[in-house]
Amino acid sequence: MDIIEQAAKRLAELRNSGVETPSGSFDERIDQPLDKIDQPHAVDPSASDTEKVEAATVKSTPERDIARRVDVELDMVSLASRGIITPESARSQLGAELRILKRPLLRNVLGKNASRIKDANLIMVTSAVPGEGKSYLAANLAMSIAMELDHTVLLVDADVERPSLPKVFGFDHGKGLLDVLLDSQLDLSQVMLKTSVNGLSVLRAGTPHPRATELLASSAMNKLLSEMVQRYPDRIIIFDSPPLLVTTEARVLAGHMGQVLLVVKADSTSYAEVKHAVAALEVCPVKMVVLNQTAGHFDGHGYGYGYGYGQEPQAEDKDRYQEGLQG
């Protein structure tokens, strides 16, 4: 078998495996002007026949394009002005607070605690009611984890009625979660946005739909979550969820999560609202409470920027906890 026949066989194998290759037969391509034909890499005359075949068929493949692809160029100055951590501000006080917050989450993902947590890489960020800062915490947490050397992050805008991530990151609305749920032929990888921050991808809420909330509680959503866990076992997937007390979808979503962060806004959320929200998360194995925009201390932890971190308060701590909510 001469070199041309071997190259033709190699191209056929690539096409059968789903790799995009130059269209047209060899005869058609030979008839084209030389400047219209994809030029192969230079071939060493002393190379073996196998090496010559590989060199003759090498060109830019989809896998290579994906590795280099950047769908969204993030404006770091603009992000910083909106209170979002950037690689340049990783050593700031905000960066330190986020490191304290993410460490137990990452330990659970890596299975370093006493008992292994199922689907620990599925993390939901939610709140009792709207306006408590959950989207900003989800964005900051995703950015912070993406800066880790050993983790990649997919941030999902699951608050489909009031999507906030385009505003937070400064990109347009477009196809995303809802489109994947509606179209079984649409692959998740086709709508994920790779950002200019290495290791951070974003899945937008998607095209508005009159039954968007029902889609989050559908079997299609269950199937998608299973696919995410199986396809991306090493990736941390963070969901910016709807508020718990104003929708039912967040509670359904929480049932599939390994870990949940409940954001509580100081001087705003009542103890009763927090209590009801925590009760709605009973099915989730790991629940953490984050006190946002507080200038004081909560259970020994207090951060000047405004994030406090703690577990669900015990009965004897209610008075002190209520004190923290009131400033």
Secondary structure, 3 states (H helix, E strand, C coil): CCHHHHHHHHHHHHHHCCCCCCCCCHHHHHCCCHHHCCCCCCCCCCCCHHHHHHHHHCCCCHHHHHHHCCCECCCHHHHHHCCCCCHHHCCCHHHHHHHHHHHHHHHHHCCCCCCCCCCCCEEEEEECCCCCCHHHHHHHHHHHHHCCCCCEEEEEECCCCCCCHHHHHCCCCCCCHHHHHHCCCCCHHHHCEEECCCCEEEECCCCCCCCHHHHHCCHHHHHHHHHHHHHCCCEEEEEECCCCCCCCHHHHHHCCCCEEEEEEECCCCCHHHHHHHHHHCCCCCEEEEEEECCCCCECCECCCCCEEEECCCCHHHHHHHHHHHCC
